[in-house]
Amino acid sequence: MTTNNRKIRKQRASRTHGWGPIGQHRAAGRRGGKGNVGLMKHKWSWTIKYAPDYFKKIGFTPPGSKQLKDYWINVGQLDTLASKQNQKGNTVTLNLQDMGYTKLLGSGELKGKFTVIVNSLSKLAKKKIELNGGKIQSSV
């Protein structure tokens, strides 16, 4: 085959190379790229209409925040909790597990007798409650 008889030689300076005025042989040109190519460039109007949250930032959760949190309370705060509870006799029973607390710490002063139900507690908290005539029920 001679060079000047080839189809590509005959189609020189022809915009469509025989594939018509609209489609241009393949749809890749009309599509503007494969997949999500061009969403921030020439397909931005499609993004606004059909995927408005595509570039939205959702947020960041640091790895440390996924750890289990300890909710603690001090011995000195037990009196304010007891005033909200129903009192039976001299001893007030406080179930700190049901209230959402996981640990009892020893800061503060006690005024009444308490029976405390808690997961864990410090040595000072245990000492203060027992010196005041109270009892502790814990899983530790």
C-alpha positions in Angstrom: 0.0 0.0 0.0 1.4 3.3 -0.9 1.5 6.1 1.6 -0.7 8.6 -0.2 -3.5 6.1 -0.7 -4.1 5.5 3.0 -7.3 6.7 4.6 -5.4 8.8 7.2 -3.8 10.7 4.4 -7.1 11.4 2.7 -8.6 12.6 6.0 -5.9 15.2 6.7 -7.4 18.6 7.6 -10.8 16.9 8.3 -12.0 17.5 11.7 -14.1 14.4 12.1 -12.2 11.9 10.0 -15.5 10.6 8.6 -17.3 9.9 11.9 -19.9 12.7 11.6 -20.3 16.2 13.0 -21.5 15.3 16.5 -20.4 12.1 18.1 -16.7 12.2 17.0 -16.4 8.3 16.9 -16.1 7.7 20.6 -18.0 9.1 23.6 -14.8 9.7 25.7 -14.6 13.3 24.5 -18.1 14.1 25.5 -17.7 12.3 28.8 -14.8 14.5 29.8 -12.8 11.6 31.2 -13.4 8.3 33.0 -15.0 8.1 36.4 -14.7 11.1 38.7 -12.0 12.7 36.6 -12.6 16.5 36.2 -15.1 16.9 39.1 -13.2 19.9 40.3 -12.4 21.2 36.8 -14.8 20.8 33.9 -17.5 18.6 35.6 -18.1 20.9 38.5 -21.7 21.7 37.5 -22.5 17.9 37.6 -21.0 17.7 41.0 -23.2 20.5 42.4 -26.3 19.0 41.0 -25.9 15.3 41.6 -23.2 14.9 44.3 -23.3 18.1 46.4 -21.5 16.5 49.4 -18.7 14.9 47.4 -16.0 17.3 48.6 -17.4 17.9 52.0 -15.1 17.3 55.0 -16.7 15.0 57.5 -14.2 15.4 60.3 -11.4 13.7 62.1 -11.5 11.5 65.1 -8.2 11.2 66.9 -7.3 7.6 67.9 -7.1 8.5 71.6 -10.7 9.6 71.7 -11.8 6.0 70.9 -10.4 4.7 74.2 -12.8 3.8 77.1 -13.2 6.8 79.4 -13.2 6.6 83.2 -15.9 8.7 84.8 -14.8 9.3 88.4 -16.2 11.0 91.4 -14.7 12.2 94.7 -15.7 11.2 98.2 -16.5 14.8 98.9 -19.2 14.8 96.2 -21.1 11.9 97.7 -23.1 14.1 100.1 -24.6 16.1 97.2 -25.6 12.8 95.5 -27.1 11.5 98.7 -29.3 14.6 99.1 -30.9 13.6 95.8 -31.4 9.9 96.8 -34.0 8.4 99.1 -32.6 7.8 102.5 -33.3 4.7 104.6 -32.3 5.1 108.2 -28.8 6.5 108.9 -27.1 4.8 105.9 -27.5 6.0 102.4 -26.9 3.5 99.6 -25.3 4.9 96.4 -25.0 2.7 93.3 -22.3 4.6 91.4 -22.3 2.0 88.7 -25.9 2.8 87.7 -25.1 6.5 87.8 -22.4 6.0 85.2 -19.3 6.4 87.5 -16.5 3.9 87.2 -14.1 5.0 89.9 -14.3 6.6 93.4 -11.5 8.9 94.4 -10.5 10.1 97.9 -10.6 13.9 97.7 -13.0 15.7 100.1 -14.7 15.2 103.4 -17.6 12.9 104.3 -20.5 13.9 106.6 -22.7 10.8 106.5 -22.7 7.0 106.4 -22.7 5.5 102.9 -23.0 2.1 101.4 -21.2 2.6 98.0 -21.4 0.2 95.0 -18.7 1.0 92.5 -16.4 -0.8 90.1 -13.1 0.5 91.4 -11.9 2.9 94.1 -8.7 4.4 95.6 -7.2 3.3 98.9 -7.9 6.8 100.4 -11.6 6.6 99.4 -11.9 3.2 101.0 -10.2 4.4 104.2 -12.5 7.5 104.5 -15.7 5.6 104.0 -14.8 2.9 106.4 -13.7 5.4 109.1 -17.0 7.1 108.8 -18.9 3.8 109.4 -19.9 3.1 105.8 -19.5 0.0 103.6 -18.1 -0.6 100.1 -19.3 -3.2 97.6 -16.9 -3.3 94.6 -15.7 -5.7 92.0 -12.1 -5.0 92.9 
